[in-house]
Amino acid sequence: MANIQTNRWHLQRRTFLKGIGATLALPALEAMRPVMAAGGSGSHPIRMAMLYMPNGVRPDRWTPEGSGDKFKLSPILSPLEAHRDDILVMTGLQNKNSFGGDGHYVKTGGWLTGTTITKTTGSDINAGGVSMDQLAAQQIGQTCKLPSLELGTESVVSGIDTNVNYT
């Protein structure tokens, strides 16, 4: 670890100012890109978020009060108030193909495809079609730098069933 009292990390004033000037300009340039790409119209790309919480949530914390355009956001959704007119919160959805079957695999695997998930023996994995998030990406993703971005927060290796395949 470098000693802060030494001059090894010391930059000349002019070098520092050049670097900081370039750094400060980068966020502004990136932020202006969608507006310039839209021809200066000020329109923003349409975005869609699909949230999956495998252990469930308290619906009352995520469901707005009221319906149509006269709803009140729940406390968890309240940070989105500035975008309220652009939000659609769908509730009460069920994947009837997920009932029955072999535990959680059947219920979670087809949440975006609406298909029944069955146990496989290896390489015969098939999701049963294109998932709804990818269909949306095909329709509205052309206006975004990344048409589809999948994020996960849990390790793929999570237990004794890591070698079980379902499709």
Backbone as JSON, one array per atom type, in Angstrom:
{
  "sequence": "MANIQTNRWHLQRRTFLKGIGATLALPALEAMRPVMAAGGSGSHPIRMAMLYMPNGVRPDRWTPEGSGDKFKLSPILSPLEAHRDDILVMTGLQNKNSFGGDGHYVKTGGWLTGTTITKTTGSDINAGGVSMDQLAAQQIGQTCKLPSLELGTESVVSGIDTNVNYT",
  "N": [[0.84, -1.17, 0.0], [0.59, 2.21, -0.84], [2.3, 4.9, 0.69], [0.71, 7.74, 1.79], [2.08, 10.04, 2.19], [4.19, 10.11, 0.46], [5.56, 11.07, -2.78], [4.86, 9.46, -4.89], [2.27, 9.14, -5.89], [1.61, 11.62, -6.69], [0.24, 14.06, -8.83], [0.77, 16.34, -11.53], [-0.59, 19.63, -11.54], [-1.79, 20.56, -13.96], [-2.12, 18.15, -15.39], [-3.89, 16.83, -13.69], [-6.16, 18.57, -13.89], [-6.83, 18.32, -16.61], [-7.56, 15.62, -16.69], [-9.71, 15.5, -14.83], [-11.52, 17.21, -16.06], [-12.18, 15.83, -18.42], [-13.34, 13.58, -17.28], [-15.6, 14.64, -15.95], [-17.14, 15.42, -18.11], [-17.99, 13.05, -19.3], [-20.33, 11.7, -18.0], [-22.35, 13.55, -18.71], [-22.34, 13.49, -21.51], [-23.12, 10.81, -21.99], [-25.65, 10.86, -20.83], [-27.0, 12.57, -22.55], [-27.21, 11.16, -24.87], [-29.59, 9.39, -25.48], [-31.58, 11.35, -26.02], [-30.49, 12.78, -28.15], [-30.34, 10.69, -29.99], [-33.0, 10.26, -30.47], [-33.62, 12.29, -32.11], [-33.7, 14.73, -30.86], [-36.19, 15.09, -29.8], [-36.84, 14.7, -27.2], [-38.07, 12.44, -26.3], [-38.24, 9.36, -24.5], [-36.88, 6.04, -24.3], [-39.08, 3.19, -24.19], [-39.42, 1.18, -21.36], [-39.32, -1.99, -19.66], [-39.85, -3.83, -16.74], [-39.45, -6.92, -15.24], [-40.07, -8.5, -12.36], [-38.97, -11.03, -10.21], [-39.54, -12.87, -7.39], [-38.64, -15.47, -5.71], [-39.34, -16.48, -3.18], [-41.61, -15.23, -2.57], [-43.69, -12.33, -1.82], [-45.2, -9.77, 0.19], [-48.21, -9.08, -1.02], [-49.81, -6.81, -0.47], [-47.96, -4.85, 0.02], [-46.88, -4.25, -2.41], [-48.9, -3.7, -4.16], [-50.74, -1.19, -5.72], [-53.17, 1.13, -4.35], [-56.51, 1.31, -5.42], [-57.6, 1.63, -8.9], [-57.16, 1.67, -12.51], [-56.32, 4.92, -13.75], [-56.41, 6.22, -11.39], [-54.91, 5.55, -9.06], [-53.07, 4.92, -6.01], [-49.72, 4.79, -5.22], [-48.06, 2.14, -3.5], [-46.13, 2.13, -0.4], [-43.62, 0.87, -0.97], [-43.43, 1.19, -3.72], [-43.44, 3.92, -3.93], [-41.08, 5.53, -4.52], [-41.23, 5.72, -7.26], [-43.03, 7.64, -7.94], [-42.73, 10.02, -9.48], [-42.88, 9.02, -12.01], [-45.36, 8.02, -12.27], [-47.55, 8.26, -14.11], [-46.64, 6.78, -16.19], [-46.52, 4.16, -15.49], [-47.46, 0.76, -15.27], [-48.92, -1.5, -13.27], [-49.36, -4.8, -12.94], [-51.55, -7.1, -11.46], [-52.66, -10.05, -9.68], [-52.14, -12.12, -11.46], [-51.88, -15.45, -12.77], [-50.13, -18.45, -13.42], [-51.47, -20.97, -14.78], [-50.45, -23.31, -15.78], [-48.5, -24.02, -14.05], [-49.43, -25.35, -11.85], [-49.53, -28.22, -9.72], [-47.29, -30.96, -10.39], [-43.72, -31.21, -9.83], [-42.77, -29.93, -7.21], [-41.02, -26.84, -6.55], [-39.65, -26.4, -8.96], [-41.39, -26.71, -11.17], [-43.13, -24.64, -10.73], [-41.62, -22.31, -10.85], [-39.95, -22.29, -13.13], [-41.32, -21.75, -15.56], [-42.23, -19.14, -15.47], [-42.09, -16.88, -17.13], [-42.79, -17.85, -19.58], [-45.17, -19.21, -19.45], [-45.51, -21.9, -19.69], [-45.71, -25.47, -19.07], [-43.4, -26.97, -16.99], [-41.22, -29.68, -17.32], [-39.47, -32.59, -16.1], [-36.24, -33.43, -17.3], [-33.77, -35.45, -19.06], [-31.29, -34.52, -19.62], [-29.81, -33.11, -22.3], [-32.14, -32.33, -23.55], [-33.43, -29.91, -23.08], [-35.89, -27.45, -23.21], [-37.52, -24.45, -23.35], [-40.11, -24.12, -24.17], [-40.94, -22.12, -25.83], [-40.74, -18.61, -26.76], [-40.0, -16.3, -24.21], [-42.08, -13.93, -22.4], [-40.74, -11.56, -21.72], [-38.73, -11.45, -23.62], [-40.21, -11.3, -25.96], [-41.31, -8.77, -25.59], [-38.92, -7.31, -25.62], [-38.22, -7.6, -28.31], [-40.17, -6.02, -29.49], [-40.14, -3.44, -28.23], [-37.52, -2.93, -27.7], [-35.81, -1.77, -29.6], [-35.28, 0.9, -29.25], [-33.49, 1.13, -27.25], [-30.16, 0.99, -25.89], [-29.35, -1.47, -24.91], [-31.37, -3.96, -25.71], [-32.39, -6.02, -24.11], [-31.87, -6.91, -20.8], [-30.78, -9.08, -18.46], [-30.77, -9.69, -15.07], [-29.43, -11.22, -12.2], [-29.38, -12.21, -8.78], [-28.56, -14.33, -7.33], [-26.45, -17.1, -6.78], [-25.73, -19.56, -9.29], [-25.14, -22.15, -8.54], [-26.73, -23.66, -6.08], [-27.44, -25.69, -4.33], [-28.3, -29.17, -3.66], [-29.6, -29.91, -5.94], [-28.36, -29.11, -8.29], [-27.71, -30.47, -10.59], [-30.04, -31.24, -11.75], [-32.28, -31.13, -14.41], [-34.85, -29.24, -15.9], [-37.51, -28.7, -18.17]],
  "CA": [[0.0, 0.0, 0.0], [1.41, 3.42, -0.95], [2.24, 5.87, 1.78], [0.11, 8.96, 1.27], [3.02, 11.14, 2.35], [5.19, 10.1, -0.6], [5.17, 11.75, -4.02], [4.61, 8.49, -5.96], [0.93, 9.31, -6.43], [1.42, 13.04, -6.95], [0.02, 14.46, -10.22], [0.92, 17.76, -11.8], [-1.87, 20.34, -11.53], [-2.33, 20.59, -15.31], [-2.55, 16.79, -15.7], [-5.1, 16.6, -12.89], [-7.27, 19.35, -14.43], [-7.23, 17.69, -17.87], [-8.24, 14.36, -16.37], [-11.0, 15.75, -14.17], [-12.4, 17.82, -17.07], [-12.67, 14.75, -19.29], [-14.2, 12.72, -16.46], [-16.86, 15.32, -15.69], [-17.91, 15.51, -19.35], [-18.5, 11.74, -19.7], [-21.73, 11.44, -17.65], [-23.25, 14.43, -19.46], [-22.42, 12.98, -22.87], [-23.91, 9.59, -21.96], [-27.04, 11.22, -20.51], [-27.6, 13.25, -23.7], [-27.29, 10.25, -26.01], [-30.93, 9.0, -25.92], [-32.31, 12.5, -26.57], [-29.93, 13.04, -29.48], [-30.72, 9.57, -30.86], [-34.42, 10.41, -30.78], [-33.78, 13.48, -32.93], [-33.92, 15.91, -30.04], [-37.61, 15.23, -29.45], [-37.01, 14.59, -25.76], [-38.75, 11.21, -25.94], [-37.38, 8.37, -23.85], [-37.25, 4.68, -24.69], [-40.0, 2.45, -23.32], [-38.71, 0.14, -20.62], [-40.18, -2.94, -18.96], [-39.15, -4.59, -15.69], [-40.14, -8.11, -14.76], [-39.45, -8.84, -11.09], [-39.3, -12.37, -9.73], [-39.11, -13.08, -6.02], [-39.02, -16.87, -5.55], [-39.92, -16.8, -1.88], [-42.84, -14.47, -2.43], [-43.72, -11.0, -1.22], [-46.52, -9.4, 0.71], [-48.86, -8.34, -2.11], [-50.31, -5.5, -0.05], [-46.85, -3.88, 0.0], [-46.52, -3.99, -3.8], [-50.09, -3.42, -4.95], [-51.29, 0.16, -5.53], [-54.58, 1.25, -3.96], [-57.31, 1.84, -6.52], [-57.35, 1.03, -10.21], [-57.13, 2.63, -13.62], [-55.32, 5.97, -13.55], [-56.66, 6.85, -10.1], [-54.34, 4.69, -8.03], [-52.06, 5.48, -5.12], [-48.63, 3.84, -5.12], [-47.75, 1.61, -2.17], [-44.86, 2.69, 0.1], [-42.46, 0.3, -1.67], [-43.4, 1.75, -5.07], [-43.5, 5.38, -3.87], [-39.99, 6.23, -5.21], [-41.56, 5.84, -8.68], [-44.13, 8.6, -8.05], [-42.48, 10.95, -10.58], [-43.17, 8.31, -13.26], [-46.66, 7.4, -12.01], [-48.39, 8.23, -15.31], [-46.04, 5.87, -17.17], [-46.38, 2.86, -14.85], [-48.56, -0.2, -15.29], [-48.67, -2.57, -12.31], [-50.32, -5.89, -13.16], [-51.7, -7.93, -10.27], [-53.61, -11.16, -9.78], [-51.82, -13.03, -12.57], [-51.58, -16.83, -12.4], [-49.69, -19.36, -14.47], [-52.21, -22.21, -14.49], [-49.63, -24.46, -16.17], [-47.53, -24.32, -13.0], [-50.04, -26.1, -10.76], [-49.16, -29.64, -9.7], [-45.9, -31.18, -10.77], [-42.66, -31.62, -8.93], [-42.24, -28.88, -6.35], [-40.75, -25.48, -6.99], [-39.16, -26.32, -10.33], [-42.52, -26.53, -12.08], [-43.78, -23.36, -10.46], [-40.77, -21.15, -11.14], [-39.27, -22.36, -14.41], [-42.09, -21.22, -16.68], [-42.94, -17.9, -15.08], [-42.15, -15.91, -18.23], [-43.27, -18.49, -20.8], [-46.51, -19.74, -19.25], [-45.51, -23.31, -20.09], [-45.5, -26.48, -18.03], [-42.01, -27.39, -16.94], [-41.12, -31.11, -17.05], [-38.12, -33.08, -15.82], [-35.55, -33.94, -18.49], [-32.64, -36.33, -18.78], [-30.02, -33.95, -20.05], [-29.72, -32.05, -23.3], [-33.43, -32.07, -24.18], [-34.02, -28.75, -22.41], [-36.61, -26.56, -24.11], [-38.38, -23.59, -22.53], [-41.48, -24.15, -24.66], [-41.25, -20.93, -26.61], [-40.07, -17.36, -26.4], [-40.58, -15.74, -22.99], [-42.75, -12.65, -22.62], [-39.79, -10.45, -21.66], [-38.02, -11.4, -24.89], [-41.17, -10.78, -26.94], [-41.35, -7.31, -25.37], [-37.64, -6.75, -26.09], [-38.28, -7.53, -29.77], [-41.09, -4.95, -29.88], [-39.81, -2.1, -27.7], [-36.1, -2.85, -27.42], [-35.02, -1.1, -30.63], [-34.95, 2.27, -28.84], [-32.56, 1.06, -26.13], [-28.81, 0.53, -26.19], [-29.43, -2.9, -24.62], [-32.79, -4.31, -25.8], [-32.77, -6.91, -23.02], [-30.83, -7.05, -19.78], [-31.21, -10.0, -17.42], [-29.95, -9.58, -13.88], [-29.71, -12.19, -11.15], [-28.64, -11.92, -7.56], [-28.27, -15.57, -6.61], [-25.52, -18.0, -7.43], [-26.34, -20.66, -10.04], [-24.97, -23.34, -7.71], [-27.42, -23.3, -4.84], [-27.89, -26.82, -3.52], [-28.08, -30.53, -4.16], [-30.29, -30.13, -7.21], [-27.71, -28.36, -9.36], [-27.61, -31.28, -11.8], [-31.39, -31.59, -12.2], [-32.73, -30.28, -15.51], [-36.28, -29.19, -16.16], [-37.86, -27.91, -19.34]],
  "C": [[0.89, 1.24, 0.0], [1.21, 4.31, 0.26], [1.74, 7.18, 1.21], [1.05, 10.16, 1.37], [4.08, 11.17, 1.25], [4.65, 10.78, -1.84], [4.87, 10.77, -5.15], [3.25, 8.68, -6.61], [0.66, 10.74, -6.86], [1.26, 13.3, -8.46], [0.28, 15.95, -10.36], [-0.47, 18.38, -11.92], [-2.54, 20.29, -12.9], [-2.85, 19.2, -15.72], [-3.83, 16.45, -14.96], [-6.3, 17.31, -13.5], [-7.76, 18.77, -15.76], [-8.04, 16.43, -17.61], [-9.61, 14.58, -15.77], [-11.98, 16.38, -15.15], [-13.0, 16.77, -17.98], [-13.64, 13.85, -18.52], [-15.56, 13.36, -16.22], [-17.74, 15.38, -16.94], [-18.56, 14.17, -19.72], [-19.94, 11.48, -19.27], [-22.71, 12.31, -18.44], [-23.41, 13.92, -20.89], [-23.29, 11.73, -22.94], [-25.38, 9.91, -21.71], [-27.74, 11.87, -21.7], [-27.85, 12.3, -24.86], [-28.71, 9.84, -26.4], [-31.72, 10.14, -26.55], [-31.81, 12.8, -27.97], [-30.32, 11.94, -30.45], [-32.17, 9.67, -31.29], [-34.68, 11.67, -31.6], [-34.09, 14.73, -32.13], [-35.36, 16.09, -29.61], [-37.84, 15.16, -27.95], [-37.72, 13.31, -25.35], [-37.75, 10.22, -25.35], [-37.81, 6.98, -24.3], [-38.23, 4.07, -23.69], [-39.21, 1.35, -22.64], [-39.73, -0.76, -19.91], [-39.34, -3.67, -17.93], [-40.03, -5.75, -15.26], [-39.4, -8.52, -13.49], [-39.91, -10.22, -10.64], [-38.71, -12.54, -8.34], [-39.54, -14.49, -5.62], [-39.63, -17.23, -4.21], [-41.15, -15.96, -1.58], [-42.64, -13.1, -1.79], [-45.09, -10.81, -0.58], [-47.19, -8.55, -0.36], [-49.34, -6.96, -1.7], [-49.22, -4.44, -0.05], [-46.49, -3.46, -1.42], [-47.7, -3.58, -4.67], [-50.6, -2.01, -4.68], [-52.74, 0.09, -5.05], [-55.34, 1.87, -5.11], [-56.98, 1.15, -7.82], [-57.4, 2.1, -11.29], [-56.04, 3.66, -13.41], [-55.5, 6.7, -12.22], [-56.14, 5.97, -8.97], [-53.31, 5.45, -7.2], [-50.98, 4.42, -4.96], [-48.42, 3.4, -3.68], [-46.43, 2.21, -1.7], [-43.63, 2.15, -0.62], [-42.32, 0.9, -3.06], [-43.33, 3.28, -5.08], [-42.3, 6.1, -4.49], [-40.25, 6.42, -6.71], [-42.65, 6.88, -8.95], [-43.95, 9.57, -9.22], [-42.84, 10.34, -11.94], [-44.54, 7.64, -13.22], [-47.52, 7.25, -13.27], [-47.87, 7.25, -16.37], [-45.93, 4.44, -16.65], [-47.65, 2.04, -15.01], [-48.17, -1.33, -14.34], [-49.76, -3.62, -12.5], [-50.36, -6.77, -11.92], [-52.68, -9.06, -10.55], [-53.34, -12.12, -10.92], [-51.52, -14.43, -12.03], [-51.11, -17.6, -13.63], [-50.33, -20.71, -14.17], [-51.43, -23.45, -14.89], [-48.64, -24.84, -15.07], [-48.13, -25.11, -11.85], [-49.68, -27.58, -10.86], [-47.68, -29.79, -9.96], [-44.98, -31.45, -9.6], [-42.08, -30.41, -8.18], [-41.98, -27.56, -7.05], [-40.31, -25.38, -8.45], [-40.28, -26.01, -11.31], [-43.1, -25.13, -11.92], [-42.93, -22.16, -10.87], [-40.2, -21.14, -12.55], [-40.0, -21.71, -15.57], [-42.76, -19.89, -16.4], [-43.0, -16.87, -16.17], [-42.66, -16.52, -19.54], [-44.7, -19.0, -20.67], [-46.63, -21.2, -19.61], [-45.39, -24.21, -18.87], [-44.07, -26.95, -18.11], [-41.97, -28.87, -16.57], [-39.67, -31.51, -16.84], [-37.52, -33.67, -17.1], [-34.42, -34.87, -18.08], [-31.32, -35.75, -19.25], [-30.17, -32.84, -21.04], [-31.04, -31.72, -23.97], [-34.17, -30.9, -23.52], [-34.65, -27.83, -23.45], [-37.58, -25.75, -23.26], [-39.81, -23.54, -23.03], [-41.88, -22.93, -25.46], [-40.48, -19.72, -26.12], [-40.77, -16.78, -25.17], [-41.14, -14.35, -23.25], [-41.79, -11.47, -22.53], [-39.02, -10.32, -22.97], [-38.94, -10.96, -26.03], [-41.27, -9.26, -26.82], [-40.06, -6.66, -25.86], [-37.62, -6.63, -27.61], [-39.13, -6.36, -30.23], [-40.63, -3.56, -29.45], [-38.32, -1.89, -27.5], [-35.26, -2.09, -28.43], [-34.59, 0.3, -30.2], [-33.94, 2.3, -27.71], [-31.19, 0.56, -26.6], [-28.72, -0.99, -25.97], [-30.9, -3.3, -24.66], [-33.27, -5.19, -24.65], [-31.59, -7.06, -22.07], [-31.38, -7.92, -18.66], [-30.24, -9.9, -16.25], [-30.38, -10.64, -12.88], [-28.87, -11.89, -9.93], [-28.31, -13.16, -6.76], [-27.35, -16.43, -7.44], [-26.27, -19.11, -8.16], [-26.25, -21.94, -9.23], [-25.59, -23.03, -6.35], [-27.91, -24.5, -4.04], [-27.66, -28.15, -4.2], [-28.7, -30.78, -5.52], [-29.63, -29.42, -8.38], [-27.6, -29.15, -10.65], [-28.96, -31.73, -12.32], [-31.79, -30.61, -13.3], [-34.24, -30.37, -15.64], [-36.5, -28.37, -17.41], [-39.36, -27.82, -19.47]]
}
